[in-house]
Amino acid sequence: MNQTVSIKKADAEAVQSPLSDAAIKEIKKALARACEFVNATPPVIDGDVISSRLKTPFDTLFSFKFETAQRFVNGDVNAGDIPVVSHGRVAALQAELRADMLGRFVSEKILRDRVIKADLKSAKLFQTDYAVCKDTCTSCSGAGRFQCGPCGGVGVNDCTWCLRSGYENCVACSGRGGTGNIMCVYCNGKGRKPCHQCGATLSVRCGTCGGHGTQRCGGCGGGGIVATIYSATFSCSTKTEVGATKASAQQLSMLKLWAAAGFSGPRAGLDDGHGGHFESDVASATVTRVGSDLEYKVSYNCFSTVNRIEFAFEGKKAWVEHSKTQFLPDIRFSAFLEDKFTPVLGVAASEKLPSGIRKAIKDAGFAKVAECFVKPDDLDSKAGFETKGAVTAKSISKLGEIYNDATHAFAKGARRRAWKVPVLMAVGGWWLACHYDIPEAAADNLLYMAALSFVAGLITLVSSNFEARWAIVSEANTVRGWWAGPAGWTCAIATAALFWTSSYYGFKI
């Protein structure tokens, strides 16, 4: 898997370097920046070039699901292209559909193609109705109707309004037939009339069946048939795992992005002309069944090319690695500038103030290091970018700790000294409040007095914190925390007491 190309000065013209002039230019630019960071003279790079092909294993796990369901339908259904079969035939159709789904979505070629195209989202691949079973309705025995219970199938019921007498009292004369010698014209003096419900026939039409004597079956809708529809769903979920690799963290992150974007098109075997490229053998990846015939694993490798040049710095061996992909170049040095960075830590530790640390580092010839303190919270990332690993992250973090300790010490003093602005705010606010008779207006209500004192104290406390933070930012280019110091609390309590006593005793300016 590894290929090595050695280039010496004697035959430099005869052998084609795996690194282009542009790549060498990038390396020299990064080398100059790293050496400038610690005020060192950049070495001349004329060592051998070693091209390494790094392998990173990937596994994509496919988990398929074949789920079946059934639903009942009252009445006959138009099955269309869905086969109408007996219940005994359903299992065979289910197995046939399952096999068809496996053949359509789970072949080795299809799984490789899905990886190549990065079609790895969890999704429902297929859903269909595959069988319909029609049965005779058990409620009506297939007749679609059954005898009406309330009327016994005759379609009529006894009239309950007239109690099977056929007549009802006349409403007009209340059954008296008239008044005195005047006869009721509505009942002709009889005092009763034929029942308005049955018309004196003693029977009425059944309201349940409408006089038909039979009722429509609700289970089958009158068709005499009920149906069971069988359906199936085929879905898939995926997961990608990355194995052990010698690739750097940046290389590995780019490989993961490349894999997530898919290997189709120009991404497969991209060569950038700088001696570095990405390759993948996913087109011939190994496909294995993990557990059941619904679980598969596609195992493949991604390859990235890293070129290393070994050189000497002050008599010691050092090296630089360069890799270039379609994303961005990656240049990493060995920690050959670590000794040059050590004096920076000594200079920083000898100063107490953050501004003193910055000035001492700059005066010692480490101007680039001092520039990183423009935003000290970004020191690690800034210094790491400048040195490309030529100085260890541990040493850079140590410098950050020294600066942070100095910042914390200054911040404590700044919070103790933050009394000028709150005193001015307290005196000025009290004068202004007295000018508008605010303490006198609040004197009639203890709650108003307490509220006025609290607000005045709070404003004083915030102003003290503001003064302290302004001092910290001016000194250290950063702020460590938001809390009040002793000066702020003292001024706040004194201000609250001033406003309370001014309201309570009524004195003012």
Long-range contacts (C-beta under 8 A, 24 or more apart in sequence): 1-53, 1-55, 1-303, 2-52, 2-53, 3-51, 3-52, 3-53, 4-50, 4-51, 4-52, 5-49, 5-50, 5-51, 6-48, 6-49, 6-50, 7-48, 7-49, 8-48, 9-46, 17-49, 17-275, 18-49, 18-51, 18-275, 18-307, 19-49, 19-274, 19-275, 19-307, 19-309, 19-322, 20-273, 20-274, 20-275, 22-274, 23-274, 23-275, 23-276, 23-307, 23-322, 23-324, 23-329, 26-322, 26-329, 26-331, 27-309, 27-320, 27-322, 27-331, 30-320, 30-331, 30-333, 30-388, 31-320, 31-333, 33-386, 33-387, 33-388, 34-333, 34-337, 34-386, 34-387, 34-388, 34-390, 34-391, 35-337, 35-390, 36-368, 37-337, 37-366, 37-368, 37-369, 37-383, 37-386, 37-387, 37-390, 37-391, 38-337, 38-340, 38-341, 38-344, 38-366, 38-368, 38-369, 38-387, 38-391, 39-340, 39-365, 39-366, 39-367, 39-368, 40-337, 40-340, 43-311, 43-312, 43-313, 43-318, 44-311, 45-309, 45-311, 45-320, 46-311, 47-309, 47-310, 47-311, 47-312, 47-319, 48-309, 48-310, 49-307, 49-308, 49-309, 50-307, 50-308, 50-309, 50-310, 51-275, 51-305, 51-306, 51-307, 51-308, 52-305, 52-306, 52-307, 52-308, 53-303, 53-304, 53-305, 54-245, 54-246, 54-247, 54-251, 54-303, 54-304, 54-305, 54-306, 55-245, 55-301, 55-302, 55-303, 56-242, 56-243, 56-245, 56-247, 56-252, 56-255, 56-301, 56-302, 56-303, 56-304, 57-242, 57-243, 57-244, 57-245, 57-299, 57-300, 57-301, 58-240, 58-241, 58-242, 58-243, 58-259, 58-282, 58-299, 58-300, 58-301, 58-302, 59-240, 59-241, 59-242, 59-243, 59-297, 59-298, 59-299, 60-115, 60-120, 60-238, 60-239, 60-240, 60-241, 60-297, 60-298, 60-300, 61-238, 61-239, 61-240, 61-241, 61-290, 61-295, 61-296, 61-297, 62-106, 62-111, 62-114, 62-236, 62-237, 62-238, 62-295, 62-296, 62-297, 62-298, 63-236, 63-237, 63-238, 63-239, 63-294, 63-295, 64-102, 64-105, 64-106, 64-234, 64-235, 64-236, 64-294, 64-295, 64-296, 65-233, 65-234, 65-235, 65-236, 65-237, 65-294, 66-98, 66-101, 66-232, 66-233, 66-234, 66-294, 67-232, 67-233, 67-234, 67-235, 68-94, 68-230, 68-231, 68-232, 68-233, 69-230, 69-231, 69-232, 69-233, 70-228, 70-229, 70-230, 70-231, 71-228, 71-229, 71-231, 72-226, 72-227, 72-228, 72-229, 73-226, 73-227, 73-228, 73-229, 74-218, 74-219, 74-220, 74-221, 74-226, 75-220, 75-221, 75-222, 75-223, 75-225, 75-226, 75-227, 76-134, 76-220, 76-223, 76-225, 76-227, 77-132, 77-134, 77-227, 77-229, 79-132, 82-129, 82-130, 82-131, 82-132, 82-229, 83-130, 83-131, 83-132, 84-131, 84-132, 84-133, 84-134, 85-131, 85-132, 85-133, 86-133, 87-133, 87-228, 89-131, 90-131, 90-133, 90-230, 93-130, 93-131, 93-230, 94-130, 94-131, 94-230, 94-232, 97-128, 97-130, 97-232, 98-232, 101-125, 101-126, 101-232, 101-234, 102-293, 102-294, 105-234, 105-236, 106-293, 106-294, 106-296, 108-287, 111-287, 111-296, 111-298, 112-282, 112-283, 112-284, 112-285, 112-287, 112-298, 115-263, 115-282, 115-285, 115-298, 115-300, 116-262, 116-263, 116-264, 116-268, 116-282, 116-283, 117-262, 117-263, 117-264, 118-259, 118-260, 118-261, 118-262, 118-263, 119-262, 120-238, 120-240, 121-238, 122-235, 122-236, 122-237, 122-238, 123-235, 123-236, 124-233, 124-234, 124-235, 125-234, 125-235, 125-236, 126-233, 126-234, 127-231, 127-232, 127-233, 127-234, 128-231, 128-232, 129-229, 129-230, 129-231, 130-230, 130-231, 130-232, 131-229, 131-230, 132-227, 132-228, 132-229, 132-230, 133-227, 133-228, 133-230, 134-225, 134-226, 134-227, 135-225, 135-226, 135-227, 135-228, 136-224, 136-225, 136-226, 137-217, 137-219, 137-220, 137-223, 137-224, 137-225, 137-226, 138-219, 139-217, 139-218, 139-219, 139-220, 140-217, 140-219, 140-220, 140-224, 141-224, 142-224, 142-225, 143-217, 143-224, 144-216, 144-217, 144-220, 144-222, 144-223, 144-224, 145-214, 145-215, 145-216, 145-217, 145-222, 146-214, 146-215, 146-217, 147-213, 147-214, 147-215, 148-206, 148-208, 148-209, 148-212, 148-213, 148-214, 148-215, 149-208, 150-206, 150-207, 150-208, 150-209, 151-206, 151-208, 151-209, 151-213, 153-213, 153-214, 154-206, 154-213, 155-205, 155-206, 155-209, 155-211, 155-212, 155-213, 156-203, 156-204, 156-205, 156-206, 156-211, 157-203, 157-204, 157-205, 157-206, 158-202, 158-203, 158-204, 159-195, 159-197, 159-198, 159-201, 159-202, 159-203, 159-204, 161-195, 161-196, 161-197, 161-198, 161-204, 162-195, 162-197, 162-198, 162-202, 164-202, 165-195, 165-202, 166-194, 166-195, 166-198, 166-200, 166-201, 166-202, 167-192, 167-193, 167-194, 167-195, 167-200, 168-192, 168-193, 168-194, 168-195, 168-196, 169-193, 247-304, 247-306, 248-321, 248-330, 248-332, 250-330, 251-304, 251-306, 251-323, 251-330, 254-278, 254-304, 254-325, 254-327, 254-328, 254-330, 255-302, 255-304, 257-327, 258-302, 258-325, 258-327, 259-302, 267-326, 270-325, 270-326, 272-324, 272-325, 272-326, 274-322, 274-324, 274-329, 275-305, 275-307, 275-324, 276-304, 276-305, 276-306, 276-307, 276-322, 276-323, 276-324, 276-325, 277-304, 277-305, 277-324, 277-325, 278-302, 278-303, 278-304, 278-325, 278-326, 279-303, 279-304, 313-337, 331-388, 332-388, 332-389, 333-387, 333-388, 333-389, 333-390, 334-389, 334-390, 335-389, 335-390, 335-391, 335-392, 336-390, 337-387, 337-390, 337-391, 338-390, 338-391, 338-392, 338-395, 341-391, 341-395, 342-395, 344-369, 344-399, 345-395, 345-398, 345-399, 345-402, 348-399, 348-402, 348-403, 349-402, 351-406, 352-406, 352-409, 353-406, 353-410, 353-475, 354-403, 354-406, 354-407, 354-410, 354-475, 354-476, 354-477, 355-475, 355-476, 356-406, 357-402, 357-403, 357-406, 369-399, 373-403, 373-477, 374-477, 375-477, 375-478, 376-400, 376-403, 376-404, 376-407, 376-476, 376-477, 376-478, 377-478, 379-403, 403-476, 404-480, 406-476, 407-472, 407-475, 407-476, 407-478, 407-480, 408-480, 410-472, 410-475, 410-476, 411-468, 411-472, 411-476, 411-480, 411-481, 412-485, 414-468, 414-471, 414-472, 414-475, 414-485, 415-464, 415-465, 415-468, 415-483, 415-484, 415-485, 415-486, 415-487, 415-488, 416-485, 416-486, 416-487, 417-468, 417-471, 417-487, 418-464, 418-465, 418-467, 418-468, 418-471, 418-485, 418-487, 418-488, 419-464, 419-487, 419-488, 419-490, 419-491, 420-467, 421-463, 421-464, 421-466, 421-467, 422-460, 422-461, 422-463, 422-464, 422-467, 422-487, 422-488, 422-491, 422-492, 422-495, 423-491, 425-459, 425-460, 425-463, 425-495, 426-456, 426-460, 426-491, 426-494, 426-495, 426-498, 429-456, 429-459, 429-460, 429-495, 430-456, 430-495, 430-498, 430-499, 430-502, 430-509, 431-509, 433-499, 433-502, 434-502, 434-508, 434-509, 435-509, 437-508, 439-499, 439-502, 439-503, 439-506, 439-508, 440-503, 440-506, 440-508, 442-503, 443-503, 443-504, 443-506, 449-499, 449-500, 449-503, 449-504, 450-500, 452-499, 452-500, 452-503, 453-496, 453-497, 453-499, 453-500, 453-503, 454-496, 456-495, 456-496, 456-498, 456-499, 457-492, 457-493, 457-495, 457-496, 457-499, 458-492, 459-495, 460-488, 460-491, 460-492, 460-495, 461-488, 461-489, 461-491, 461-492, 464-488, 464-491, 464-492
